[in-house]
Amino acid sequence: MNKNGNIGVTSENIFPIIKKFLYSDHEIFLRELVSNAVDATQKLKTLSSVGEFKGEMGDLTVRVKFDDQTITISDRGIGMTAEEIDKYINQIAFSGAEEFVEKYKNDAAAIIGHFGLGFYSSFMVSKKVEIVTKSYKEGAQAVKWSCDGTPTYTLEETEKADRGTDIILYIDDENKDFLNQQKIAGLLTKYCRFLPVPIAFGKKQEWKDGKYVDTDEDNIVNDTTPAWVRKPAELKDEDYKKFYQDLYPMSDEPLFWIHLNVDYPFNLTGILYFPRIKSNIDLHRNKIQLYCNQVFVTDSVEGIVPEFLTLLHGVIDSPDIPLNVSRSYLQSDQNVKKISSHITKKVADRLEEIFKADRKQFEEKWDYLKLFIQYGMLTDEKFYDRAAKFALLKDIDDKYFTLDEYKTLIKDNQTDKDGTLVYLYTTNKNEQYSYIQAAKDKGYSVLVMNGQLDVHAIGQLEQKLDKVRFVRVDSDTIDRLIPKEEVGKVSLEEEQREALQEIFKSQLPKLEKTEFMVTLEAMGSNSNPVVLTQGEYMRRMREMSAMQPGMAFYGEMPDSYNLVINTDHALVKDILENEESACNEKLQPILADMKGWKARQSDLRETQNSKKEEEITEAEKEDMTNTNKKIAELRVECNKIIAEYAAGNKKVSQLIDLALLSNGLLKGEALSNFIKRSVDLIH
């Protein structure tokens, strides 16, 4: 039998399509051809098990070989007859090549497999392909099919001693890099390392006479029964850990794992591992490998598993996930969506089970689990509902509490005058030590919130928990962090207030992208004389902007600090008294002049307030402008005198620097000056 013919009817464009549109992903030809060989072998095993094939099975190893021109993939599976080649290779029925090209030109991966085109991926790298095959059926005639990348082919009888199929690829000039031991070995490891039939590539080597030489033993590149296809009862912890090391050499040991084994409403097996993650989510993403019947599909699993589960490591294998389809197809496929929600449920179940069975172990591993669980709670509503039972809060003494436990712990002492429960937290125990101490002295509990996602988690908990707010310990003075009653009134005259504010304001340093405000509070004679705080809202927005591109404008805003002066403290009273006696003589005539202008300002305001806007004359408006200007000028004169006094008072600079030092803002020359001044003051 000798036959020449054309492939298909409307497929004259198939080769340009394969060359052009599949070019970007052309390494998958090896996956497709080895998978086909494995399928043919598996089919033979099935026929043998049901008695349709009665011969000896013998060695079923799939073999991959290469020389300087060809790559050959051989199997001892069911083989094909001439009729079967005609049916499976030649009759590629397309609804029309033009429409096909148009539909799939942007989605190379969707073509292969989707149209039973696995074999045709060979033409991505070959100028000619030959199939030499012999069916397992008794008396079958071996045939050879040959095609050079045009729609014409030849089919002829040939000699072949054994059943099965050899696919011989004559690699084209642009793809010669595939004719390389390391390249082929790498692709076999990537795509075929867990296929269920042994795959041999070359021979095992041993060291002899100063070099590596081939032995007689086949080099089998795959593990035919990886851990996930075995029953959990057969596996020990060591097996799971070994498999993890096989997947991720050089990685730390995993925290724990989940063995998935589902047969309804879809088929799914796999093992998912919880890695040790303390920071930097991005480094840990995309470590889950997706398989279809032990054939590697992808390790880019967004859309197949929920976003937060992309932090897990391991393997998912499902025949219900199509082998070669586009990302958009995967993300809209109903089976995939079911798989995704099922995995979320399994993960939540497993975490809850560990928490209940061994809370101590769970707490020990919390610092590694925290990022993962927070990410899940932030991005998946159903997971939040489950995780709220086992998510933990850690305090500064390294004690752990569930959300309910912590609420019970603090509700009596940390409820403010409006009935809101205040959760105090620190982001750095050392830097915020004095603020933490002040909170502890009040009997308050302080949480540690120093993780990558904590600022987002805080926002979520404030939304979810009833009448709760989170406040960092350094964001206000201790009495204002959890206001129980009205804070003490500052008993100073207006001029004294303005003088005290100016004394400190004039000596504050000019720091890049930093703003300071000065406020006065009566905090009691035992509290610190000055405290530097940073408002919760703006600071939190800046922290969130670091992770959310849409909030970048907050990141550009300066850091805003509030220098709070305690008017009850003896040092502050002393500074004010000194200022009054040192500056009184110079200030009195200016203040007397200002008093007159302020009286005029008050009269003008009263007159203008009794009129409609259009009734106020230009002369009256100008009078008011001049009066305001004069008051401002006199205020500048006063401030200049006060600033000169403040510059000569070492205590003022010392108190400011102490406040800056407690917030890590005193550096370089300013720190050096502070040390010298401290020595002088001690003398």
Secondary structure, 3 states (H helix, E strand, C coil): CEEEEECCCCCCCHHHHHHHHCHHHCCHHHHHHHHHHHHHHHHHHHHHHCCCCCCCCCCCCEEEEECCCEEEEEECCCCCCHHHHHHHHHCCCCCCHHHHHHHHCCCHHHHCCCCCCHHHHHHHCEEEEEEEEECCCCCCCCEEEEECCCCEEEEEECCCCCCEEEEEEEECHHHHHHCCHHHHHHHHHHHHCCCCCCEEEEEEEEEECCEEEEEEEEEECCCCCCHHHCCHHHCCHHHHHHHHHHHCCCCCCCCEEEEEEECCCCCEEEEEEECCCCCCHHHHCCEEEEEECCEEEECCCECCECHHHHHCEEEEECCCCCCCCCHHHHHHCHHHHHHHHHHHHHHHHHHHHHHHHCHHHHHHCHHHHHHHHHHHHHHCHHHHHHHCCCCEEEECCCCEEEHHHHHHHHCCCCECCCCCEEEEEECCCCCCHHHHHHHHHCCCCEEECCCCCHHHHHHHHHHHCCCEEEEECCCCCHHHHCCCCCCCCCCCCHHHHHHHHHHHHCCCCCCCCEEEEEEEECCCCCCCCEEEECCHHHHHHHHHHCCCHHHHHHHHCCEEEEEEEECCCHHHHHHHHHHHHHHHHHHHHHHHHHHHHHHHHHHHHHHHHCCCHHHCCHHHHHHHHHHHHHHHHHHHHHHHHHHHHHHHCHHHHHHHHHHHHHCCCCCHHHHHHHHHHHHHHHC
